[in-house]
Amino acid sequence: MTEEPAVYFVKKDKRKTDYSLYLVTDRSICPPDQFLNRIEQAVEGGVTIVQLREKDASSLDFYNYAVEVSSLLKKMRSVSGRKVPFLINDRLDIALAVDCDGVHVGQDDLPVAVCKRLLGPGKILGVSVGTVEEALLAERDGADYLGVVAFQTGTKPEASSVSLDVFREIKAAVSIPIVAIGGINLETLPLLSGLEIDGVAVVSAIMGEEDAKGAAEKLNELII
Protein backbone atom coordinates (compact mmCIF):
# COMPACT_ATOMS: atom_id res chain seq x y z
CA MET A 1 0.00 0.00 0.00
CA THR A 2 1.34 3.42 -0.93
CA GLU A 3 1.93 5.72 2.02
CA GLU A 4 0.11 9.04 2.09
CA PRO A 5 2.38 12.09 1.75
CA ALA A 6 3.43 13.48 5.12
CA VAL A 7 2.13 16.86 6.20
CA TYR A 8 4.67 19.21 7.70
CA PHE A 9 4.79 22.59 9.31
CA VAL A 10 4.89 25.66 7.12
CA LYS A 11 1.73 27.75 7.05
CA LYS A 12 1.48 29.88 3.91
CA ASP A 13 -0.31 33.21 4.18
CA LYS A 14 -0.78 34.66 0.72
CA ARG A 15 -1.69 38.06 2.15
CA LYS A 16 1.86 38.55 3.38
CA THR A 17 5.40 37.77 2.23
CA ASP A 18 5.62 34.05 1.55
CA TYR A 19 8.79 32.71 3.19
CA SER A 20 7.81 29.06 2.86
CA LEU A 21 10.51 27.95 0.39
CA TYR A 22 13.37 30.42 0.68
CA LEU A 23 16.35 30.02 -1.67
CA VAL A 24 19.80 31.20 -0.55
CA THR A 25 22.34 31.26 -3.37
CA ASP A 26 25.86 29.84 -3.41
CA ARG A 27 27.86 30.05 -6.63
CA SER A 28 30.52 27.69 -5.28
CA ILE A 29 28.29 24.62 -5.45
CA CYS A 30 27.18 24.86 -9.08
CA PRO A 31 28.95 25.41 -12.41
CA PRO A 32 29.45 29.16 -13.01
CA ASP A 33 27.47 29.07 -16.23
CA GLN A 34 24.53 27.42 -14.43
CA PHE A 35 24.13 29.96 -11.61
CA LEU A 36 21.29 32.02 -13.08
CA ASN A 37 19.73 28.97 -14.68
CA ARG A 38 19.44 27.23 -11.31
CA ILE A 39 17.81 30.25 -9.75
CA GLU A 40 15.37 30.40 -12.65
CA GLN A 41 14.62 26.68 -12.33
CA ALA A 42 14.17 27.02 -8.58
CA VAL A 43 11.61 29.77 -8.98
CA GLU A 44 9.79 27.71 -11.61
CA GLY A 45 9.78 24.85 -9.07
CA GLY A 46 8.06 26.93 -6.42
CA VAL A 47 10.70 28.93 -4.55
CA THR A 48 8.92 31.88 -2.94
CA ILE A 49 11.82 34.22 -2.09
CA VAL A 50 15.48 34.52 -3.17
CA GLN A 51 18.45 35.76 -1.17
CA LEU A 52 21.78 36.49 -2.86
CA ARG A 53 24.50 35.29 -0.47
CA GLU A 54 27.99 35.33 -1.94
CA LYS A 55 30.45 35.71 0.94
CA ASP A 56 33.64 35.51 -1.13
CA ALA A 57 32.65 37.93 -3.89
CA SER A 58 34.24 41.34 -4.25
CA SER A 59 31.95 44.35 -3.96
CA LEU A 60 31.94 44.80 -7.72
CA ASP A 61 31.21 41.14 -8.41
CA PHE A 62 28.49 41.07 -5.75
CA TYR A 63 26.88 44.13 -7.32
CA ASN A 64 27.02 42.59 -10.79
CA TYR A 65 25.50 39.33 -9.52
CA ALA A 66 22.77 41.33 -7.81
CA VAL A 67 21.94 43.19 -11.03
CA GLU A 68 21.77 39.89 -12.94
CA VAL A 69 19.52 38.16 -10.41
CA SER A 70 17.29 41.20 -10.04
CA SER A 71 16.88 41.42 -13.81
CA LEU A 72 16.11 37.71 -14.03
CA LEU A 73 13.40 37.84 -11.36
CA LYS A 74 11.82 40.94 -12.90
CA LYS A 75 11.78 39.25 -16.31
CA MET A 76 10.18 36.12 -14.84
CA ARG A 77 7.56 38.23 -13.10
CA SER A 78 6.67 40.02 -16.35
CA VAL A 79 5.98 36.64 -17.94
CA SER A 80 4.24 34.82 -15.09
CA GLY A 81 2.82 37.69 -13.07
CA ARG A 82 4.25 36.09 -9.92
CA LYS A 83 6.48 38.29 -7.77
CA VAL A 84 9.33 36.56 -5.96
CA PRO A 85 10.99 38.98 -3.52
CA PHE A 86 14.74 39.44 -3.90
CA LEU A 87 16.94 40.03 -0.84
CA ILE A 88 20.66 40.68 -0.37
CA ASN A 89 22.69 39.02 2.38
CA ASP A 90 24.60 41.41 4.69
CA ARG A 91 25.38 44.10 2.12
CA LEU A 92 22.96 46.94 2.70
CA ASP A 93 24.89 49.09 0.22
CA ILE A 94 24.33 46.54 -2.55
CA ALA A 95 20.66 46.20 -1.63
CA LEU A 96 20.23 49.96 -1.91
CA ALA A 97 22.26 50.15 -5.12
CA VAL A 98 20.04 47.68 -6.97
CA ASP A 99 16.82 48.73 -5.20
CA CYS A 100 15.93 45.15 -4.34
CA ASP A 101 13.17 44.08 -1.96
CA GLY A 102 15.25 43.91 1.19
CA VAL A 103 18.28 42.67 3.08
CA HIS A 104 19.17 39.92 5.55
CA VAL A 105 21.73 40.68 8.25
CA GLY A 106 23.51 38.80 11.01
CA GLN A 107 24.53 39.67 14.53
CA ASP A 108 27.88 41.12 13.38
CA ASP A 109 26.44 43.34 10.66
CA LEU A 110 24.96 46.84 10.89
CA PRO A 111 22.47 47.26 13.76
CA VAL A 112 18.93 46.26 12.87
CA ALA A 113 17.49 49.69 13.67
CA VAL A 114 20.03 51.37 11.38
CA CYS A 115 19.27 48.94 8.55
CA LYS A 116 15.55 49.52 8.97
CA ARG A 117 15.97 53.27 8.80
CA LEU A 118 18.23 53.19 5.74
CA LEU A 119 16.12 50.63 3.88
CA GLY A 120 13.03 52.77 4.18
CA PRO A 121 9.36 51.75 4.13
CA GLY A 122 8.09 48.82 2.15
CA LYS A 123 11.34 46.83 2.28
CA ILE A 124 11.95 43.46 3.96
CA LEU A 125 14.51 43.13 6.76
CA GLY A 126 15.55 39.69 7.97
CA VAL A 127 17.85 39.02 10.92
CA SER A 128 19.75 35.89 11.96
CA VAL A 129 19.28 35.06 15.65
CA GLY A 130 20.28 32.24 17.96
CA THR A 131 18.71 33.18 21.29
CA VAL A 132 15.43 34.50 22.61
CA GLU A 133 17.19 37.72 23.63
CA GLU A 134 18.51 38.32 20.11
CA ALA A 135 15.08 37.54 18.67
CA LEU A 136 13.28 40.00 20.95
CA LEU A 137 15.81 42.74 20.22
CA ALA A 138 15.58 42.17 16.45
CA GLU A 139 11.79 42.32 16.55
CA ARG A 140 11.86 45.49 18.68
CA ASP A 141 14.26 47.19 16.27
CA GLY A 142 12.18 46.49 13.17
CA ALA A 143 13.00 43.03 11.78
CA ASP A 144 10.29 41.64 9.51
CA TYR A 145 11.34 38.01 9.97
CA LEU A 146 14.01 35.98 11.78
CA GLY A 147 16.40 33.32 10.49
CA VAL A 148 17.29 30.55 12.93
CA VAL A 149 19.89 27.84 12.18
CA ALA A 150 18.32 24.41 12.35
CA PHE A 151 21.23 22.09 11.57
CA GLN A 152 24.98 22.43 11.05
CA THR A 153 25.86 22.88 7.40
CA GLY A 154 28.92 23.07 5.20
CA THR A 155 27.74 26.26 3.51
CA LYS A 156 27.77 28.13 6.83
CA PRO A 157 30.10 26.23 9.21
CA GLU A 158 30.48 29.21 11.55
CA ALA A 159 26.79 29.11 12.47
CA SER A 160 25.68 27.28 15.58
CA SER A 161 22.44 25.33 15.43
CA VAL A 162 19.90 25.73 18.20
CA SER A 163 18.00 22.97 19.89
CA LEU A 164 14.38 22.41 18.95
CA ASP A 165 13.47 23.59 22.46
CA VAL A 166 15.17 26.95 21.80
CA PHE A 167 13.44 27.07 18.43
CA ARG A 168 10.10 26.75 20.22
CA GLU A 169 11.09 29.39 22.78
CA ILE A 170 12.01 31.86 20.04
CA LYS A 171 8.76 31.13 18.20
CA ALA A 172 6.75 31.71 21.37
CA ALA A 173 8.59 34.94 22.21
CA VAL A 174 8.05 36.86 18.96
CA SER A 175 5.17 37.68 16.66
CA ILE A 176 7.11 37.95 13.39
CA PRO A 177 7.78 35.06 10.97
CA ILE A 178 10.60 32.58 11.59
CA VAL A 179 12.57 30.86 8.83
CA ALA A 180 14.71 27.80 9.56
CA ILE A 181 18.06 27.61 7.79
CA GLY A 182 21.04 25.28 7.77
CA GLY A 183 21.37 21.74 6.48
CA ILE A 184 17.77 21.54 5.29
CA ASN A 185 16.99 18.95 2.64
CA LEU A 186 14.44 16.22 1.97
CA GLU A 187 15.83 14.11 4.82
CA THR A 188 16.10 16.79 7.51
CA LEU A 189 12.96 18.76 6.66
CA PRO A 190 10.63 16.28 8.44
CA LEU A 191 12.57 16.81 11.69
CA LEU A 192 11.12 20.32 11.87
CA SER A 193 7.55 19.09 11.68
CA GLY A 194 5.33 20.58 14.35
CA LEU A 195 7.38 23.69 15.01
CA GLU A 196 4.87 25.87 13.14
CA ILE A 197 7.55 28.08 11.66
CA ASP A 198 6.97 30.12 8.55
CA GLY A 199 9.53 28.84 6.10
CA VAL A 200 12.71 26.93 5.36
CA ALA A 201 15.78 28.41 3.72
CA VAL A 202 17.60 26.02 1.41
CA VAL A 203 21.03 26.27 -0.19
CA SER A 204 22.68 23.04 -1.36
CA ALA A 205 19.47 21.04 -1.69
CA ILE A 206 18.54 23.29 -4.64
CA MET A 207 21.66 25.16 -5.82
CA GLY A 208 23.69 21.94 -5.79
CA GLU A 209 21.16 19.99 -7.85
CA GLU A 210 21.37 19.73 -11.63
CA ASP A 211 17.58 19.57 -11.74
CA ALA A 212 16.96 22.58 -9.49
CA LYS A 213 13.32 22.80 -10.56
CA GLY A 214 12.67 19.20 -9.61
CA ALA A 215 14.50 19.66 -6.30
CA ALA A 216 12.37 22.70 -5.44
CA GLU A 217 9.19 20.87 -6.39
CA LYS A 218 10.04 17.92 -4.13
CA LEU A 219 10.74 20.21 -1.20
CA ASN A 220 7.56 22.14 -1.89
CA GLU A 221 5.53 18.95 -1.70
CA LEU A 222 6.39 18.75 2.00
CA ILE A 223 5.34 22.32 2.73
CA ILE A 224 1.74 23.32 3.40
SEVOTOR-681117 format. One record per residue (C-alpha): residue in one letter; z, x, y negated. Coordinates in steps of 0.25 Angstrom, whole numbers, plus 5000, padded with zeros to 4 digits. Last residue first. Example, Ala and Ser with C-alpha at 12.3 -4.5 7.8 and 13.67 -1.06 7.14 Angstrom:
S502950555004;A503150495018;
REM end
This chain:
I501450074907;I501150214911;L500850264925;E499350224924;N499250304911;L499550434919;K498350404928;E497450374917;A497850494909;A497550584921;G496250514923;K495850534909;A496250684910;D495350704922;E495350854921;E496950854920;G497750954912;M497750874899;I498150744907;A499350784916;S499550914908;V499950844895;V500650704896;A501550634886;V502150514892;G502450384885;D503450284880;I504750304888;E505350194897;L506050304905;G505750214918;S504750304924;L504750444919;L504750504933;P503450434935;L502750524925;T503050644933;E501950634944;L500850584935;N501150684924;I502150714914;G502650854913;G503150844899;I503150724890;A503850594889;V503550504877;I504650424870;P504450314860;I505450284848;S506750214849;V507650324853;A508950344860;A508550274873;K507350354875;I508050484873;E509150444882;R508150404893;F507450544892;V508750614892;D509050544906;L507650584910;S508050724908;V507350804897;S506250904899;S506251034891;A505051074884;E504651224883;P503751204895;K502751114887;T501451114895;G502151164908;T503051034908;Q504451004910;F504650854912;A504950734902;V504950804889;V505250694878;G504250664867;L504750564856;Y504050454848;D503850414833;A504750524828;G505350494814;D506550574811;R507550474818;E506650474831;A506650624831;L508150634829;L508450534840;A507550604850;E508050744847;E509550694849;V509050624862;T508550754867;G507250814871;V506350774860;S504850794856;V504450714844;G503250624841;L502750584827;I501650484826;K500950454813;G500950324805;P501750374793;G501750524789;L501650644797;L502350734787;R503550644787;K503650624802;C503450774804;V504650804795;A505550704801;V505150764815;P505550904811;L504451004813;D504351064827;D505451124836;Q505850984841;G504450944845;V503350874837;H502250774840;V501250734829;G500550614824;D499250534824;C498350644819;D497950674805;V497250804809;A498050894799;L499250814800;A499350834815;I499050974814;D500151004804;L501150924812;R500851024824;D501950984834;N501050914844;I499950834837;L499750684840;F498450594842;P498650444844;V497650374854;K496950264847;R496050174856;G494850114849;S494050174861;V492850244853;S493550274840;R494850304847;M494150414856;K493550474843;K494850474836;L495550544849;L494450644849;S494550684834;S496050694835;V495850784847;E494850874840;V495650884827;A496950914835;Y496251024843;N495751084830;Y497151084823;F497751144836;D496651254835;L496951284821;S498451284823;S498351374835;A498451314848;D499551354858;K500451224857;E499251124859;R499850984859;L498950874854;Q499550744857;V498750624862;I499250474863;T498850364872;V498250434884;G497450324892;G496450394901;E495450394889;V496450464881;A496650574892;Q495150584893;E494950614878;I496150714879;R495550784891;N494150794884;L494850854872;F495450974880;Q494250984890;D493551104884;P494851184883;P495051164898;C496451094901;I497851134902;S497951224889;R497351114880;D498651034881;T498750894875;V499850794875;L499350654880;Y500350534878;L500250424888;S501150314884;Y501350354869;D500650224864;T500950224849;K501450074846;R500949934848;K500349974861;D501749994867;K501650064880;K502850074889;V502850204897;F503750194910;Y503150194923;V502550094933;A502050144946;P500750104952;E500850004964;E500850084977;T499650054986;M500050005000;
REM end
